[in-house]
């Protein structure tokens, strides 16, 4: 305990007494004006102190003469303390080793140590543990072994400390901490250009370096972010020097800014918690989170974190702080779930769409340019179009198709041969190479078809009203006509601009039904089917591989709802109508490749080298998905050439150019530009080198679109299975064995591939029954279990 005198008033000071700053504040105000900081003047009419059960009362009047006395007292004390402590000038280089001599760690010593990256604890040394480590008993009542480098401070003057008193020691230390004391010491030491140890600081601000006072000084210095910096450290002891005034001012500004940011973060967290607690229908709209800049910055950081697309470290740090403040782990899935819980993301948010940053809407500029093309309605090929409106024309596609690219006609000639017309929509009538609408289409590369939406390559109005084929209306087209030999090979062909009038718009299901009815008035459809059969037989003779399998198609009616309506269809590619259409599309591609070769037109010629494996080795497998799955794994990578056709081994044809989907695929549109220029008598707009460069860009975006379509389809298949009753059974074909008895399966009723363990004795091609044990769309988890009879 230290006894001080101020006039006739006695002041008793100890570690448990109120801090001395209460009496020094008046002095600080004057000095602090240099830093533009102000602290309130503490004026006590009556102050009560307690020490050792006795009570002492003193009356204080904060008047000018008392202030002067306190200032004089401070000066006398400073001289005395300086003499006692032997303060060393910071610039003198006299940091003596004895001041930093580390205290020896012995049994009963009270020490502070670093438990982990976030926790510092007080403990009592128990006994050595090996050569260097020590067993300690910490403030939480836990005994553990610590390394010497974990020790951050050894409280001086303590021997055989009672470990049961650690909590009380900590409490008394916390009660005695007053940051204003640190500012007082900083001002004093800055004036004298002096540095101190923790014990010297304790002597200066508390009057006596008792163990508790020294520990309080250590806490003040180790937690300080403003006034002092560590000049030298040896073991658990450090030497501290006061920071320059300008540095303290800058740190103070930084601290205030940080505190403001923390307050701002807390307000945002409260908004999140409020939105999270609201019912689904009452949650704030997405737009409300982006109206204010500060809120928008935070929500965008959280969104970027959710899709692993943070632009910089600041976004990651902001998102991490938000998740931590919400009591969540710092993971992308936590951010996703939080954004769903507040209503910012819909329940079934398409994360892949956000991650890939794929364009969905068209800009106002592109829409305006597209609409002006419709208004112009000029046709550079009008005089050269062949009128084919007398033909019966069938357009066959899925029932929800928005863009109709192609249609078919057929007749039987007098010599018994079949003539086919493949009519392809003519978007190049509207769009010119290099135009603003064309450049936008090239950037997209393809229309994107998802279970929840379609994102067209061209603006919707232009694609649907201008380019697309429409039932009962006169439409412009590019028509490929083919006469087949009796064996299915090409006897003659032509490519020309045309005018057609589609008769029927059929779904695959309705077309198959018409074929089964074998109606006399629909003889043209039957002729098309016969032509498809001839073509398939001929291609197989040329080495074609039948890849018919089952494919899933899903449409989600209201994807924003929590439980949207899911419509799942399984398409069998061996279905008569699907066979018909696919054969005609392959035939068109072969004709365009032949036409381009004969007229030396640069085109995107596609091919695929013949597989090195004899496919007859798979003849024992049942035809369809099982055999197709086995053959696919032997196929070689596809190739593309822009000068001349290359053989397509899988299709069994000498050359192939995709041509039948120019509204949906940009590479098909490029082929239209090239072919139509030749028909017009002009030079092709692009050389083979230019086509190659454009294709590289288009193919990148096309791959992204395919990835998006694939992941979206998988998500909704899993969601479809998740909703089904657990007792449901599914037929599954064994396609192959992945490892041991884990088999790749095709769920027949779903058209979806998955894997599961199957019992001993099951073979490739066998059908087993399985049930769904778990289905988690967001985590891409599907667990199947075989039902063993």
Buried (B, 14 or more C-beta within 10 A) or exposed (E): EBEBEBEEEEBBBBBBBBBBBBBBBBBBBEBBEEBEBEBEEBEBEEBEBEBEEEEEEBEBEBEEEBBEBBBEBBEEBBEEBBEEBEBBEBEEEEBEEEBBEEBEBEBEBBBBBBBEEEEBBBBBBBEBBEEEBBBBBBBEEEEBEBEEEBBBBBBBEBEEBEBEEBEEBBEBBEBBBBBBBBBBBBBBBBEEBBBBBBBBBBBBBBBBBBBBBBBBBBBBBBEBEBBBBEEBEEBBBBBBBBBEEEEBBEBBEEEEEEEEEEEBBEEBBEBBBEBBEEEEEEBBEBEBBEEEEEBEBBBBBBBBBBBEBBEEEEBBEBBBBBBEBBEBEBEBEBBBBBBBBBBBBBBBBBBBBBBBEBEEEBEEEBBEBBBEBBEEEEBEBEEBBEEBEEBBBBBBBBEEBBBBBBBBBBBBEEEEBBBBBBBBBBBBBBBBBEEBBBEBBBEBBBBBBBBBBBBBBBBBBBBBEBBBBBBEEEBBBBBBBBBBEEEBBBBEBEBBBBBBBBBBBBBBBBBBEBBEEEEEEBBBBBBBBBBBBBBBEBBEEBBBBBBBBBBBBBBBEEBEEEEBEBEBBBBBBBBBBBBBBBBBBBBBBBBBBBBBBEBEBBBBBBBBBBBEBEBEEBEEBEEBBBBBBBBBEBBEEBEBBBBBBBBBBBBBBBBBBBBBBBBBBBBBBBBBBBBBBBBEEEEBBBEBEBBBEBBEEBBEBBEBBEBBBEBBBBBBBBBBBBEEEEEEEBBBBBBBBEEEBEBBBBBBEBBBBBBBEBEEEBEBBBBBEBBBEBBEBBEEEBEBEBEEE
